[in-house]
Amino acid sequence: MFDNLTDSLSATLKNLRGQGRLTEDNVKDTLREVRMALLEADVALPVVTDFIEQVRAGALGQEVQNSLTPGQSLIKLVQAELVKVMGAANEGLNLKTQPPAIILMAGLQGAGKTTTVAKLGRWLQETQKKKVGVVSADVYRPAAIKQLQTLAEDLSLTFFDSDISQKPVDIAKNAIEAAKRKYLDVLIVDTAGRLHIDDEMMGEIKALHAAINPIETLFVVDSMTGQDAANTAKAFNDALPLTGVILTKADGDARGGAALSIRHITGKPIKFIGVGEKTTALEPFYPDRIASRILGMGDVLGLIEEIEQKVDKEKAEKLARKIQKGKNFDLEDFREQLQQMQSMGGVSSMLDKLPGIGNVPQEMKDKVNDKMIARQIAVICSMTKQERKHPDLIKGNRKKRIADGCGQELQDVNRLLKQFMMMQKMMKKLKSGNMANMMRGIKSNMRGLRR
């Protein structure tokens, strides 16, 4: 996400770091480049114009001019303005009402609305410890009702059935009454999408909103549509009292124009951002963290939170106890570590949250291959329990059998075993408490993933 914008801004602002002082000329040249970077990222023109004017006024102010490091001061100014454009701080969901708190989801067809309903339900259930129900009022697409039912069953959310013969208002009211009887905390109502905004669609969702009076009305929009996302959100906001926006498919958007345009154009906060297809791939939107990522400064807090939420603490503690007792780290343990990494979206999903990643050449980033993790897991699964427990047994014919069993080459098996041995050595150093040696081991292991 934001790859193109990050590359452009990093290159432009890097030239200022060595400047002894700022002048009208070098500020003008820099802001021209920043303007081009924002326009290429498909940020709406009114947003770009205001952004540049605010930064120019600050850059020529006394505080920046008299700074010992004016170049760095200007970078901080750009970062602060990025945060301001996107909304200053994260605005959470307002659930302070008599249960169930009703969340109405609106949006165009194809934005990922139904999947986002399930993602939001999961997030509320796992991080906020809420009892969540979901219902589909999309009477035009029977497949949407079935899709939501399947997702709800997978995530243990309470699903309220609906039928295309019913009216959306009746579906929602019935679900609210049923949610009260089940003492649910939150009810998320999915609505019909269209390929474009029309009077019939707006009339229907207005009537539904008036009938159920939701505490949150969230607009779900595809971030890959760029500034069109902001314009569509404004059209919905003119018809409905939106309380916030959820940006989807951000992992496929290298530009970031929607994230930088929506708040300015609609006045409504982006509350969540979808960063993948899995139901775990929904994150609260923090403007300050996103601004840091855009400028290549990473998002360490976001990375820590992701690890906290997605790493299986029980398995991690079990492995730690095993290592402390002096028992060998075996291939079964290695497989669990790979699966944990996979559940977090792989190495590439964490890269843009690492500080300084903007300085890493793109060809190096491209070499990080997350498909390798799945291939390595397949190699280990092709082994017997005895081989996983005693890796020294794996020689000659056994290697060939393992390669045939997982449909890979002999060199893939050898590569995995080599990487496992590095990991095993690292675990021994971890036991002895030598942190410097352990970090060297991690770097070696990362190099193996790039191949």
N, C-alpha and C positions, 0 to 999 in steps of 0.2 A: 504494500500500500504506500502511496505517495512517492514511489521510487523516482519517477521522473522529476518531480518537484524538489525532492531532497538533493538529487544530483545537481540540478541547475542552481539552487540556492547555495548549496555548499561551495560550488566552484566560484560563484559570484562573490560571496561574503569572505571566502578564504583570501582573496586579493586585498581585503581591507585590514586583515589582522596585522600586517607588517607596517601599516601606514603610521607615520609619526603624528600626523594631524589630519583632520578632515577639512576639506574645502568644498565650496559650492560645486566645483567641477567634478571632484571624485565622488561626491554624494550623488550628483546628478547622473553620472555614468553608472554608478552602482544601482540606483533606483530604476534606471531604464532597463537594466538586466533583470532586476527583481520583477518589474512589471511584465516583461516578456515571459518570464518563468511562470508567473501566475496565470497569464492569459493562455499559455500553452497547456497549463493544467486544467483548463476549462473552467476557471473561476469566473463568475459573472462580472461583467465590465463595471457596474456601479460599485461592487465590492472592491475590485482592484483599484479603482480611482480613489475611493475613500482611504483604502489601506496605504497607498503611496503618499497621499497628502499628509496623513497622520505621522508616518515615519519621517517624511521630509521635514515637517515642523519640529519634530523631536531631535532629528539629526543636526539641525542648524541651531538648536538651543544651546544655552550656555553650559548646561550640565554635561552634555556630550562633548562639546568643543573643548572644555577645560579639563576633560578626563585625561589621565596618564596613558590610557589605552583606548583612544577614541574608536578604533576599529572594532574592538570587542564590545564597547558600549553600544555601538550601532547594531551589532548582532543581537544584543540583549533587547534593544528597542524593537527589532523585527520580531523577536520571539514574543515579547509582551503584546505586540499588536496582533500577532497570529492568535494568541490566547483570547484577546478581546473580541476578535472577529468571530471566533467559534463559541464564545459564551462564558468566558472567565472561569467558571467552575462547573463540575458535574452537578446536574440537577436530577436527583433520584425520583423514584415514583412516589406519588402521594397516595398512601393507602389508609389515611386517617379518616375512616368513616365506619358506619355500622356495617359489619360483615354481611354478605360478601362485598368487598370492594370490586366494583365492575370496571374492567378495562376494555374499551372498544377499539378494535384494530381496523384501520381503513387503509386503502391503497389501490393502485392499479394492478391489473392481472399481470403475473410474471415477475412481480417484485420480490417474491418469496414470503408472502404474508402468512400463509398457513404454516410453513416451516418455522417462521419467526414466532408464531403463537406458541408452538411447542417448545422452542428454545427459551422463550420468556417464562413459560410455565416451569420448566426445569430450573431456570435460574432462581425463580422465586422459591421453589421447593427446597433447593439445595443450599442456597446462600442466605435466604431470609426465613427459612423454616416455616413456610406457609403451606396450608392445605389448599391446593389449586384445582379448579374445575375449568374445562374448556368446552365450547360449543360452536358449531358452524352455522351461521345464518346465510350461507351462500347457497341459495336455492336454484342457481343456474348451472352449477357444476357438481353433480352427484359425486364425482371423483374427489372433490375437495373435502366433502364430508367424510368419505372413506379414508382419505389420506390423514385427516386430523385424528380420526378414531385409531388408526394404526400407530401413529406417533404417540398419542396419549397412552395407549396400552403399553407401549415399549417403555415409557417414562413413568408409569404408575400415576398418571394424572387422572382425575375423575372426568370421564367423557359423558356428555349429555347428548343423546341421540336426537337427530332432526331428520326431516323428510322434505323433499322438493315440493310436495303438495302444500306445505305450510307457508304461512306468511312470516317474513323475517322478524317482525315485531312479536308475533306469538311464540316463535322459537326462543327468542331471547327472554321473554317474560316467564315462560315455562321453566327455562334453565335457572333463572334467578330464584324462583320458588323452590326448585329441587335443591339448589345450592344452599339455601337457608335451612332446609330440612336436614341436610348432611353436615351442617355447621362448617362450611368451607370459609376460608379467609378471603379468597380471591376467585373471581370468575372472569375468564378472558373470552370475549365474544369476537369470533372471526366474521368478516363480512365479505360480500361479493366484490370482486374486482372487475374492471372493464379494461379494454384495450386503450380507451381514451376517456377523458372526462366528458360526461354528457348530462343533460338535465334530468333524465330518468334516474341515473345513478345517484346524483346529488339529492334528488327529492326523496329517494328511498332511504339513504343513510341519514338524512336530516330527521325523517320521521322516526327512525330507529333510535337515534340519539335522544330525541325529545321523549320517547316512550320509556327509556331505561335510565336516563340521566347518569351516565358513567362518570366516575371521579377522574378517570384518565382516558383521553381520546388520543391515541397514538397513530401517526401516519407512517406507514412502512414504504420506503422508497429505495429503488435500486441506485446505488452510488455510481454505477458505471454510466448512467445517463448524464453525468456531469451537471452543468448549470440547469439543464432541463429538469433535474430532480428538484432543484430549488423552486423553479417556476410552477411545477406541478404541486409541490407542497403549499405554495402560496394560494393556488386556486382552491385547494381543499380547505385551507385555513380561512379563506373568505366565506366558505359555505358552512364550515363547522368550527366550533371553538376548540381547536387542537390544543393539547397540553404539551406535546412533544413529538419528536421524530425518531424513528429507528432507521439507520442506514444499513442496507444489506449489501452483500457481495463486495465488501470493501477489500477483501483479499485479492480480488481480480482487478481492482482499480488502481492503476499505477499513477493516476493523475491527482485525484483528491479534490477536484473542483467542487463537488457536492458538499463535502464537509466544510469547506471554506465559504460557501455561498448561502447555505440554508438559514443559519441564524440571522444573518444580516438582512435577507430578503423577507423572511416570515416573522422574525422576532420570536420564534419558538426554539427551545433548546433541543439539541440532539441528545437523547437520553441513553441510547444504546447503539452499538455498532456490530454488525454481523461480519465475522472474519473467517468463514468457512462453511462447509456443508453440514458438518456434524452438529448434533443438538447441543454440544458443549460450546460451540463457537459463537458465543454472544458475550460481548464485554460492555460494561458501563462506559460511557464516553467521557473521558477526562480531557478537556481542551489543553491544559498545561502539558500533559504527557504527550498528546498528539503533536503539539507544537515542538516539543523536544525531539520527537522522532522525525518530524519534517526537516529539522535543522541538523539531523545526524547525531543528536546527543543521546539517543537511546531512551529507554523507559524502564529503568531498573525496578521501580516500584511495581509496575505492571508485570514484569517478569517474576518477581517474588510472589505476587498474588497468584499468578498462574500456577507456579510450582506448588504453592500451598493448597490450591483447590484441586489440582489434577493428579498430584503424586499420591499413591496409595501409602499412607503413613504406616499402616500396620505391616506391610511388606518391607518397607524401608527400615523399620525398627527391628524386624525379624532378621534382616540381612546384617544390620549393624551388630546385633547380639552374636550372630554366627561368627562374624569376623573377629570380634573382641575375644571370643572363646578360642581363637586360633584355628578354627575350621577353615578348610579351603573354599575359596570362591570357585564354584563350578559352572558348567555351561547352562544349567537350569537357572542359576542366579543371573547369569549373563542374559538369558532370554527374557527374564522378568524386567531387567533394566532396559532392554531394547523396547519392550512392550510399554513400559512407563513413558519412554521418550516418544513413542508412536502416539500414545494417548494425548500427549501435549501438542500434537501436530507436527512433530519432527523438528529437526534442527533449524530448518529454514524459517519456520514460524516464529522462532525466538530471535533470529538474527537482527531484525529491525528494532528490537528492544535493547540491544547491546550498545553501550556508548561507543562512539568512534566508528561505528559500522559504515558510516558514510565515506570514510577514508579508505575502506577496503575496495580494491578494484572489482568491477562487476564480474569479470571472468573468474575471480576467486569465489565470489558468491555463487555463481552458476555451477561451480564444481561440487557444492554441497548437494548430495543426492539423497533425498528422503526415501526414495523407492528402495535404496540399498538396505534400509532398516528392515523392510518387509521381506526382502530376499534373505537377509541374515537370519531372521526368525524362522523362515522356511527351512534353511539348512539345519538349524538346531532341532526343529521338529522332525526332521528326517532321521535323527539319531535315536538309538535305543536309550532307555533310562540308564542303563549301565554305562554307556558311552558318555552321557551327559554328566554323570557323577564322577567318572574316571576318564578325563580327556586324553590321558596318555595312551589309552587303548587304540585311539584312532590313528591308524597307519594304513599304508598300502591299499589293500582290497576294501577295507572299511570306508576309506575316503571315497573310493570309486562308487561303492554302494550308496553312500549318503548323497553324492552328487546326482546319481541317477534317480534316486528317490525324490529329490526336490526339483528335478529338471534343470539343474545348473551344471556349470563346468567344474572340473577338479580344482582349478585355480581359485574359484569362489570359495570352496571349502577351505583351502589353504589360507586364503585371506582372512576368513572369519576366525580360524584357529590362531593366526598370528595376532589379530586384534584382541582376541580373548586373552591371550598370554600377557599382552600389555596391560589389559584391565586387571588381570590377576595380580600382576606385580604392583599395580597402583593400589590395590586393596591391601596388600601386605604393608605397603608404606603408610597407608591410612592407619593401620593398626599400631604401627610404631610411632605415629603422631608426627611424622615428617611432612608437614604441609607443603613445603617447597617442592619436594620430590613428587608429591601427589599431583600438584598442579602441572608439573612437567609431563606426568603420565596422562593427564586429561588432554593436553595439547597433542600428544602423540596419537591418542585415540581419535581425536577430532580429525587429524590428518588422514586417518584410515577411512573415515566416513566420506571424505572428499573424492576418493578414488572411484 
